[in-house]
Amino acid sequence: MLQWINEKLNVDLNNEDLDSIKDFALIWNIFESKVCGMNFSPNRVQEGINSKKYKIKDFSEELKYFQNRYVTDGEMNYRFPFLYFRNKKSEEFSKDVLLGNKSEVNEVILGLVLIIYRLRNNLFHGVKDMAVINEQKENFEMANYILSKILDEFY
């Protein structure tokens, strides 16, 4: 399949570039089933994570990654609007998490999941340039780590 994609789209992707994205498609499905009862909503995520016990240190590396990606000099940078939040409340919540205004573990997890949800929607429903899809590798690696850490408490 990869050879076909490379030939038809005139790109040079490799399996390593796409592994985290393929893994994400699977782990998101599991996450949505276990945590959200097959139907994602911020409220369902919040209910799911509030029913478990998490430690902030388990999410600090991933939080730092997304802070470095979306915050510059204490303000949201040029990348953040390209998440294309449709829900203003979710957007503001995620901003507060990234800026350190919300720092309770369940708030941090919810803020990160809301960002992941935007990455997911942009991947599956947004405008994509396959020539640069490999630039999303690290985003989806971090998303996979976060989702797997959340799911660990459900198994």
N, C-alpha and C positions, 0 to 999 in steps of 0.2 A: 504494500500500500504506500509506503514511504517513497519508493522509487516513482510510482505513478504521480504522487503529489508533487515531487520535485520536478518531474518532467513537464507535467501539465501547467504548473504554476511558475515554472522557471525559477525555482528556489533551490537552496542547498541545505535542507534540514537533515538532521540525523536523529537516530533513536534517542540519544541522550537528551537532545533538545526537547523532545516530546514526552519523555517518560513521566515527568511530574504532572503534565496536563492530562495524560491518560489515567494516571493514578488518581488525580483529582476527580475525574468523572465518576470513578468508582466510589471513592470515599465520601463524596458529596451525597451520593445516593444512599449510602449507609447512614450518614449523619441525618439526612432529612427524614429517613424512616425512623430511626431510633430516638432522635431528640425532638423532632417536630411532628411526629405522627403522620408522616407522608405529605405534609403541607406546610412549607416554610412560612413563618411570620415572625417578626421580632418578638412578639408576645410569647409565642410557643418556644422560641429559643430561650428566652428569659426564664420561663417556667421550667424548662428542662435543666438549665444550668443551676437554677436556684434549688433544684431538688438534690443536687450533689455537692460535694465538698471539693474545692480546688484551692491550690496555693498559687499566689501571684508569681513566685519564683519560677514556676513551671511554664509561664508564658512570657517571661521578661525578655528573652532573646527575640522572640517573634514580635513583641510589642516594639522593641528597639528597632527592629528591621523596618517596620511600617512607619515608625516615627521618622527614621532617617530618610525614608522614601517620600513622605508627604509633608514633612515639616522642615522649614528652613528659618533659622533665626527667630524661633518662637512663633512663627506664623505658617499657615497652610501655604504650600508652594504651588507652582504651576501644574503639578501632576494631579493634585487632589480633584479638581473639577472634572478630570477625565474618567473618574469613577462613575460619573453620570448618575448620581443619586437621584431617585425620583421622589423619595419620601424625605421631606425637609427635616422631620424629627429624627430620622435615622442618620441623616447627614450631620446634623448638629451634635448628636450623641457621639458619633464616631470622631468628630473634630475634638470634642471635649476629652475623649479618651486619649487621642494622639497628643493633645496639648498638655496632658497631665491634670486637667481639671476634674476628671473622674478617675479614681485610682483604686477603688475597691475591686477585688479580684473578679467578681461576677460582672461588674460594669466593664472592666477591661475585656473580658472574654466576649461579652455581647458586642462591644464596639468593634472588636476584631472580626467577629462573625459577620457583622453588617458590611464591613469592607470586603470580606471574602465573598459575600453574596453578590456584591457589585462586580467583583472580578468574574464570578461565575456567569452572571447575566451578560456581561460584556463579551465573554468568551463565546457563549452559546447563542446570543441574540444580537450582539452589537456588530458594528462594522469592523471587519478584521482585515489586516494586511498580513497574509501568510508569510511574506518575506521577513517579517520581524516577529513572528509568533514566538520564536526562540528567546526573545527578550523577556518573555513572561515566565520563563523557567523558574527563576528564583521566587517570584510572587507565589507560584503554585506550590513550590516546595514548602514555603512558609505556611501557606494555607493548609497543606496536608499535615504538617506537624501540629498545627493548632487543632484541626478537626480530630486527629487521632488522639490527642491528649484529652479532648473533651469526651470522646467516645470511650476511652479507657475506663471511665467511671460508670459506663452503661453496660459493661461486660464483666 
